Amino acid sequence: MRKGFTLVELSIVMVIIGLLIGGVLKGKAMIENAKIKRFQNDIKSLTAVVYTYQDKYGYYPGDDPNGLSCQGDGNGYINGTENVCAWRQLIDDGAITGDATQTTESLVAKKTPLGGYYRILGGGATNPFYIQVPNYVPNKIIRGLDVKEDDGVYNTGDIRSNRAYTNTADSTLTWYIF
């Protein structure tokens, strides 16, 4: 008599394998959604931190000429090396954690859950302040945020991508905050 597996036993094994694969895929989707939510919350909390700093000191972080570890020029813009200074002044103020002795943006800036780091830039009437993540954000994520929070068009509104949403490459997110 030949020994082997019955069709019922093989069916049960296939169902178990299917459930395991489905669980892994669902778990990956949950992790990805959590990263996107954290990314979104980070930008909103950074916006609040920048507003709070400006209310407290009368200058935007990075532009403050009275900063502890670095000084801005007080001209109302965050530009040049002031984007690094913005992070250092926020750290000195205790608004965020980090090492205020770092002098390069990639080392001092807050990191994103998607890879890369946030940038704080802009200023003035013709160049609003914005938070940017250079070349690390999947375009589908930017599109999802844009549809949910803004106008859904890649190059207009408060949330923008440097590439059309049909492009599958990682892109630069720019989120105008004020």
C-alpha positions as CSV (number, residue, x, y, z in Angstrom):
1,M,0.0,0.0,0.0
2,R,1.3,3.4,-0.9
3,K,1.6,6.1,1.7
4,G,1.0,9.7,0.9
5,F,-1.1,12.8,1.7
6,T,-4.8,12.9,1.1
7,L,-6.4,15.8,-0.7
8,V,-7.8,17.0,2.6
9,E,-4.4,17.1,4.2
10,L,-2.9,19.0,1.2
11,S,-5.8,21.4,1.3
12,I,-5.3,22.1,4.9
13,V,-1.6,22.8,4.3
14,M,-2.4,25.1,1.4
15,V,-4.9,27.1,3.6
16,I,-2.3,27.5,6.3
17,I,0.3,28.7,3.9
18,G,-2.2,31.1,2.4
19,L,-3.1,32.5,5.8
20,L,0.6,33.0,6.7
21,I,1.2,34.9,3.4
22,G,-1.9,37.0,3.9
23,G,-0.8,37.8,7.4
24,V,2.7,38.9,6.3
25,L,1.3,41.1,3.5
26,K,-1.3,42.7,5.9
27,G,1.4,43.3,8.5
28,K,3.6,45.1,5.9
29,A,0.6,47.3,4.9
30,M,0.0,48.1,8.6
31,I,3.6,49.1,9.1
32,E,3.6,51.3,5.9
33,N,0.4,53.0,7.0
34,A,1.9,53.7,10.5
35,K,4.9,55.3,8.9
36,I,2.7,57.5,6.7
37,K,0.7,58.6,9.7
38,R,3.8,59.3,11.7
39,F,5.2,61.3,8.8
40,Q,2.0,63.3,8.6
41,N,2.0,63.9,12.4
42,D,5.7,64.9,12.3
43,I,5.0,67.7,9.8
44,K,2.1,69.0,11.8
45,S,4.0,68.9,15.0
46,L,7.0,70.6,13.4
47,T,4.6,73.3,12.2
48,A,3.4,73.9,15.7
49,V,7.0,73.9,17.1
50,V,8.0,76.6,14.6
51,Y,5.0,78.7,15.4
52,T,5.6,78.4,19.1
53,Y,9.3,79.4,18.7
54,Q,8.2,82.4,16.7
55,D,5.6,83.4,19.3
56,K,8.1,83.0,22.1
57,Y,11.1,84.8,20.6
58,G,9.7,87.0,17.8
59,Y,11.8,85.3,15.2
60,Y,11.5,82.0,13.3
61,P,14.0,79.3,14.3
62,G,17.2,79.7,12.3
63,D,16.6,83.4,11.7
64,D,16.8,84.3,15.3
65,P,19.9,86.6,15.8
66,N,19.9,85.8,19.6
67,G,20.2,82.0,19.3
68,L,22.5,80.1,21.7
69,S,24.4,77.8,19.5
70,C,24.0,79.8,16.3
71,Q,22.6,83.1,15.2
72,G,20.5,84.0,12.2
73,D,20.3,87.4,10.6
74,G,16.8,88.3,11.6
75,N,15.6,89.2,8.1
76,G,12.5,87.1,8.2
77,Y,13.8,84.3,5.9
78,I,15.3,80.9,6.7
79,N,17.9,80.5,4.0
80,G,21.6,79.6,3.5
81,T,23.0,78.1,6.6
82,E,19.9,79.2,8.6
83,N,18.1,75.9,7.9
84,V,20.8,74.1,9.9
85,C,20.6,76.8,12.6
86,A,16.8,76.3,12.7
87,W,17.2,72.8,14.1
88,R,20.0,73.9,16.5
89,Q,17.8,76.7,17.9
90,L,14.8,74.4,18.3
91,I,17.1,71.9,20.1
92,D,18.5,74.7,22.3
93,D,15.0,75.8,23.2
94,G,14.0,72.2,24.2
95,A,11.3,72.1,21.6
96,I,12.8,69.0,20.0
97,T,15.6,66.6,20.9
98,G,18.9,66.3,19.2
99,D,22.5,67.4,19.2
100,A,22.8,71.2,18.8
101,T,26.5,70.9,18.2
102,Q,26.0,69.3,14.8
103,T,26.7,71.7,11.9
104,T,25.3,69.7,8.9
105,E,21.6,69.5,8.2
106,S,21.5,65.8,7.6
107,L,23.0,65.2,11.1
108,V,21.1,67.8,13.1
109,A,17.6,67.7,11.4
110,K,14.8,65.4,12.5
111,K,14.7,62.2,10.6
112,T,11.6,61.0,8.8
113,P,10.1,57.5,9.2
114,L,10.5,57.0,5.4
115,G,14.2,57.8,5.2
116,G,15.9,61.1,4.9
117,Y,15.3,64.2,7.0
118,Y,13.0,67.2,7.3
119,R,14.1,70.7,6.2
120,I,12.7,74.0,7.4
121,L,13.0,76.7,4.7
122,G,11.4,79.8,3.3
123,G,10.1,83.1,4.5
124,G,8.7,86.4,3.3
125,A,5.5,87.3,1.5
126,T,6.6,85.8,-1.8
127,N,8.2,82.7,-0.4
128,P,6.1,81.1,2.3
129,F,7.8,78.9,4.9
130,Y,7.7,75.2,4.2
131,I,8.9,71.8,5.4
132,Q,10.7,69.8,2.8
133,V,11.9,66.2,2.5
134,P,14.4,65.9,-0.4
135,N,14.3,62.9,-2.7
136,Y,13.2,60.2,-0.1
137,V,9.4,60.1,-0.3
138,P,7.6,57.6,-2.6
139,N,5.4,59.7,-4.9
140,K,2.4,57.6,-4.1
141,I,2.7,58.7,-0.4
142,I,2.9,62.4,-1.4
143,R,-0.1,61.9,-3.6
144,G,-2.1,60.3,-0.8
145,L,-1.2,63.1,1.6
146,D,-2.1,65.7,-1.1
147,V,-5.5,64.1,-1.8
148,K,-6.3,63.8,1.9
149,E,-4.9,67.2,3.1
150,D,-4.9,69.5,0.1
151,D,-5.9,69.8,-3.6
152,G,-4.6,66.5,-5.0
153,V,-2.5,68.2,-7.7
154,Y,1.2,67.6,-7.6
155,N,2.4,71.1,-8.4
156,T,-0.2,73.4,-6.7
157,G,-1.5,73.9,-3.2
158,D,0.2,73.5,0.1
159,I,1.5,69.9,-0.5
160,R,3.6,69.4,-3.6
161,S,5.9,66.9,-5.3
162,N,8.7,67.8,-7.6
163,R,7.4,65.1,-10.0
164,A,4.0,64.3,-11.5
165,Y,2.1,61.7,-9.6
166,T,2.4,59.3,-12.5
167,N,6.2,59.1,-11.9
168,T,7.1,56.2,-9.7
169,A,10.5,57.5,-8.5
170,D,11.0,58.8,-4.9
171,S,10.4,62.5,-4.9
172,T,10.9,65.7,-2.9
173,L,7.9,66.6,-0.7
174,T,7.3,70.3,-0.1
175,W,4.6,71.1,2.4
176,Y,3.9,74.8,2.8
177,I,3.0,75.5,6.4
178,F,2.7,79.3,6.7
